[in-house]
Amino acid sequence: MTYSTNGRRVLITGGTGSFGKTMVRRLLDRGVGEVRVLSRDEAKQDDMRRQLGDDRVRYHVGDVRDYDSVLRASRGIDYVFHAAALKQVPSCEFFPLEAVRTNVLGSANVVEAAERNGVGSVVVLSTDKAVHPVNAMGMSKAMMEKVAQAHARNNPNSATTVSCVRYGNVMYSRGSVIPLFIEQIKAGRAPTVTDPGMTRFLMSLDDSVELVEHAFQHARPGDIFIRKAVACTVGDLAEAVCELFDVPAKLDVIGVRHGEKQDETLASREELAQADDFGDFLRVPLDARDLNYALYVSEGELGRGPREDFNSANAPRLGVPEIVELLRTLPEVRAELALRDPVLAC
Ligand SMILES: O=c1ccn([C@@H]2O[C@H](COP(=O)(O)OP(=O)(O)O[C@H]3O[C@H](CO)[C@H](O)[C@H](O)[C@H]3O)[C@@H](O)[C@H]2O)c(=O)[nH]1
């Protein structure tokens, strides 16, 4: 089934974040009837209200942890993009139950409220950290994916299609390493690098929005969509930022933080064995078998498939010059360069 948001009502949980703001603008450009933003922070909502000045956007102060607030916010809604989450790895390590409350139970509330209100489609935003998770944030997101898929498995006749997207690090997102490196360089300090050989996927905000739109257009219940992405080492990333700002590439190696993985995985080899390849995107379908495995013995498949996961160590790797070019495409980086020296921005 394909969907259009033209004239429809859309709810974005966590709608004042980087993803939410970009998505709201896109929806407004495409003629959405109403966008509801559900989030906890009234000040951020007020900033957004003044910036957008569009009365098709309605603001609901509330928390996905509170079922009643999600139920109210999703009343009369056609589609939900669920972005509200606790996302910082170190803070979730210190407060894992908070990650469970928001990322697992909050997501269950969103799915349940959507079902109750007859919402047509819910796209749930997940992360590469949910695959082979080692930290509380990734574990809670993995459980969120399971909650979304269980809805599909347990409600085969539901009017609500629930699907997931999984993406890697979004360049320049709030609190992430690229703005941190830039701040450090501006303050005359060397960028702090955890482990120069650590690898991460690189995605733009637009890439993440396109992935959500792809899922929204193509999802069958319980699907997980992944966007193929390039990767780099954090050492090369820091060097690239130094080169852009024309400072010597001297790195301050600080060691790995709580719960960090050396490399991130977007799709496990087991998932790749089942996945459909759409060029830029992969679809991992729901395993919709029931618990009576005996039914499947005669037609059971042996686990043939790729021998490797798709991870940030074996993904196409960008070197320093390519990272420099990629960073130059980011509006925030261009603005910083222009402030520092209009010649560097060119
Ligand atoms: O001072 C620092 C801080 C981080 N890093 C490294 O830079 C990479 C990226 O770190 P981020 O903090 O930007 O991102 P994380 O991979 O830790 O992921 C976190 O930030 C992401 C933002 O891009 C998402 O929000 C994600 O959900 C959240 O867990 C990691 O290898 C990290 O070790 C450094 O080298 N130096």
The ligand as an SDF file (V2000), in Angstrom:
LIG
                    3D

 36 38  0  0  0  0  0  0  0  0999 V2000
   34.7260   13.4990   22.5100 O   0  0  0  0  0  0  0  0  0  0  0  0
   34.3860   12.5720   21.7540 C   0  0  0  0  0  0  0  0  0  0  0  0
   33.0570   12.0790   21.6910 C   0  0  0  0  0  0  0  0  0  0  0  0
   32.8000   11.0260   20.8140 C   0  0  0  0  0  0  0  0  0  0  0  0
   33.7770   10.4890   20.0620 N   0  0  0  0  0  0  0  0  0  0  0  0
   33.5140    9.3560   19.1470 C   0  0  0  0  0  0  0  0  0  0  0  0
   32.7620    9.8100   18.0670 O   0  0  0  0  0  0  0  0  0  0  0  0
   31.8880    8.7780   17.6020 C   0  0  0  0  0  0  0  0  0  0  0  0
   30.4900    9.3190   17.5700 C   0  0  0  0  0  0  0  0  0  0  0  0
   30.1170    9.7230   18.8870 O   0  0  0  0  0  0  0  0  0  0  0  0
   28.7230   10.4420   19.1620 P   0  0  0  0  0  0  0  0  0  0  0  0
   28.6600   10.7960   20.6100 O   0  0  0  0  0  0  0  0  0  0  0  0
   28.5070   11.5100   18.1480 O   0  0  0  0  0  0  0  0  0  0  0  0
   27.6920    9.3080   18.7680 O   0  0  0  0  0  0  0  0  0  0  0  0
   27.4660    7.8610   19.3770 P   0  0  0  0  0  0  0  0  0  0  0  0
   27.9660    6.8830   18.3640 O   0  0  0  0  0  0  0  0  0  0  0  0
   27.9160    7.7360   20.7890 O   0  0  0  0  0  0  0  0  0  0  0  0
   25.8810    7.8720   19.3370 O   0  0  0  0  0  0  0  0  0  0  0  0
   25.1360    8.8510   20.0410 C   0  0  0  0  0  0  0  0  0  0  0  0
   24.9730   10.0210   19.3320 O   0  0  0  0  0  0  0  0  0  0  0  0
   24.3300    9.8730   18.0800 C   0  0  0  0  0  0  0  0  0  0  0  0
   24.2940   11.2200   17.4530 C   0  0  0  0  0  0  0  0  0  0  0  0
   24.9320   11.2040   16.2310 O   0  0  0  0  0  0  0  0  0  0  0  0
   22.9380    9.3630   18.2520 C   0  0  0  0  0  0  0  0  0  0  0  0
   22.1540   10.2850   18.9750 O   0  0  0  0  0  0  0  0  0  0  0  0
   23.0510    8.0890   19.0170 C   0  0  0  0  0  0  0  0  0  0  0  0
   21.7460    7.6530   19.2420 O   0  0  0  0  0  0  0  0  0  0  0  0
   23.7960    8.3190   20.3180 C   0  0  0  0  0  0  0  0  0  0  0  0
   23.9390    7.1650   21.0510 O   0  0  0  0  0  0  0  0  0  0  0  0
   32.0520    7.6140   18.5730 C   0  0  0  0  0  0  0  0  0  0  0  0
   32.9080    6.6730   17.9850 O   0  0  0  0  0  0  0  0  0  0  0  0
   32.7130    8.2350   19.7830 C   0  0  0  0  0  0  0  0  0  0  0  0
   33.5690    7.3450   20.4740 O   0  0  0  0  0  0  0  0  0  0  0  0
   35.0570   10.9770   20.1100 C   0  0  0  0  0  0  0  0  0  0  0  0
   35.9550   10.4910   19.4100 O   0  0  0  0  0  0  0  0  0  0  0  0
   35.3160   12.0180   20.9530 N   0  0  0  0  0  0  0  0  0  0  0  0
  1  2  2  0
  2  3  1  0
  2 36  1  0
  3  4  2  0
  4  5  1  0
  5  6  1  0
  5 34  1  0
  6  7  1  0
  6 32  1  0
  7  8  1  0
  8  9  1  0
  8 30  1  0
  9 10  1  0
 10 11  1  0
 11 12  2  0
 11 13  1  0
 11 14  1  0
 14 15  1  0
 15 16  2  0
 15 17  1  0
 15 18  1  0
 18 19  1  0
 19 20  1  0
 19 28  1  0
 20 21  1  0
 21 22  1  0
 21 24  1  0
 22 23  1  0
 24 25  1  0
 24 26  1  0
 26 27  1  0
 26 28  1  0
 28 29  1  0
 30 31  1  0
 30 32  1  0
 32 33  1  0
 34 35  2  0
 34 36  1  0
M  END
$$$$
